[in-house]
Every structure is written in structure tokens, then in C-alpha cells.
Amino acid sequence: MVTMSGAPWSVTLDYSHDAAFALVVRDALGITDPLGLAAVHPPQALTVDPAVRASSGIDQLWQHWWNRVTSPARREETGLPALPDGPLGRVVEENFTVLHQWSAARKREVAHASKPTGATPRVRDVLREYERTTGIRLGGFQLRVTALPVAGSVFLPLDDDRVLVSIALLIDRAEYLQQVLAHVSRA
């Protein structure tokens, strides 16, 4: 019998309106995403002043906003949106109602996709079964999974403890669970 450590683990799933807003604005302005994330799905049109599109340094402003939104320290802040300053902030302000309604619908998709059912295994069940069958304890990690409304099947680790996933991947529960297991069990 293999002895397993008692180190705890956790996998939490969340959805970020801030990240969703940033991605919609990125697409509306045609900004190239350095992570290579696909366009938002479904697409959402925004009203954007042509002067904003022509602003110098708009890509860098967006990258700064994105870095703030995905920062590990961001999850510890409470209740305050990570809205951008300057021209990007104006885009958000002018489209806030549209952005919020669109993002709220995506959040409901995440809730529906992650809702436990009798036929759908839970993350904890898959990880416990892996531990039971292999004798390898997956203890000592806290994985934070953030669902994003982007096209396609995306599983993008930011580091050992943070992963970005597409809603489409969440809907494909078996593939999502396989990706999580592969991420946390790698040596």
C-alpha cells in the first residue's frame, strides 16, 4: 500500500467580469493579444470613438489593464472593478450597460456548465479517483481556474496555481477534467 500525504488541495472556478470587459474591448479595438487568446464568443459590438482607435499606446494601455485584471493580487481585492483609465475607460463607460448584460449572460453559462449533475463527475471526484487508483496524493495545491468567454477550447496556465479556460472547454466536461488532472498531476 502506498502512503499518501495529507496535504490539502483545492480547485476553485470563477468568472471575471473585468476580464470579460477587457477581452471585448480588445476585440473592438483590434488589439493583438500577446497570450494568443481567441476572440470573445459570442462576439459583442461596441460603440468606439474613432479617436480612441487612433490613440497612441492603446495596445500598451490595454496590456496594463489586462495584467491588472489577471494579477494574482487582484483576487484578494474586494468588490472594486479593475476598470481602465483614459481612453479605454471611456470605452467601458460608454458601453457599460451592453458590456454588463453580455458578461452577465456569459457568467450564467459558466454557472450552468459547472452545475453538478448525476451524470457529470465533479473535479474532486476525478482527482480523488486518480489518487485512489495511482496511490499518488495530489496534495498541496490551490488551483484557481478563471473561465473566459473566448472561442474554442482553451486551457492556458498562467502559472502553477492559475489557469484560464474557455467556457466552451467547461461545457466539454470530460476534456476540462482531463486538462485539470494533467495540470495538477504533472511532475
C-alpha positions, -999 to +999 in steps of 0.1 A: +000+000+000+013+035-009+013+061+018-003+093+007+004+127+022-024+146+039-017+179+022-049+196+012-058+207-023-085+229-038-097+238-073-119+269-075-137+281-106-146+317-111-157+341-137-143+377-140-165+405-154-133+426-155-115+401-178-146+397-200-148+435-204-111+437-212-115+410-239-145+426-255-127+460-256-096+442-270-116+428-299-135+461-305-101+479-309-084+451-328-056+448-302-034+418-307-034+396-276+001+385-265-013+353-250-030+344-283-065+342-268-092+339-294-119+365-299-148+366-275-177+343-281-203+352-289-189+385-303-202+417-289-201+450-309-192+482-290-195+518-299-160+532-301-150+568-308-125+567-338-102+589-317-098+561-292-088+537-320-062+562-332-048+568-297-011+561-294-001+535-270-036+519-268-021+484-270+001+491-240-028+506-221-048+475-227-019+452-217-016+472-184-053+467-178-052+430-187-022+425-163-041+442-135-072+421-142-052+388-142-028+396-114-027+371-085-031+400-061-063+411-078-083+382-063-076+395-029-092+429-036-128+432-027-157+444-048-140+471-068-139+466-106-105+469-123-116+494-149-091+511-171-081+548-171-080+571-201-094+562-235-101+525-225-121+537-195-142+559-218-150+529-240-161+509-209-182+538-196-199+545-229-207+508-234-212+497-197-248+485-200-241+464-231-209+450-216-225+442-183-255+424-199-233+405-223-209+395-195-238+385-171-251+361-198-216+346-200-215+342-162-248+323-164-232+300-190-203+293-166-228+286-138-247+262-160-216+244-173-202+239-138-235+228-122-231+193-108-254+166-121-256+129-115-241+121-149-213+147-147-183+139-124-170+167-102-134+178-101-130+165-066-143+130-077-119+128-106-089+139-085-098+115-057-102+086-081-068+094-096-053+094-061-070+061-052-060+043-084-024+056-086-016+058-049-003+093-057-015+121-034-022+154-053-019+174-021-005+208-015-020+229-043-047+256-047-057+259-083-077+289-094-095+284-127-109+315-144-135+310-171-133+333-201-158+339-229-134+332-258-140+310-288-127+275-289-113+251-264-087+269-242-067+257-212-040+283-206-019+280-174-006+314-162+014+297-136+011+265-114-018+280-094-038+299-120-054+287-152-076+304-178-102+283-195-128+289-222-165+284-214-165+260-244-140+238-225-161+239-194-190+227-214-169+197-226-167+185-190-147+153-198-120+173-216-120+200-189-115+174-161-087+157-181-069+190-186-072+199-149-059+164-139-030+167-163-021+201-149-021+192-112-005+158-116+024+167-138+057+160-121 
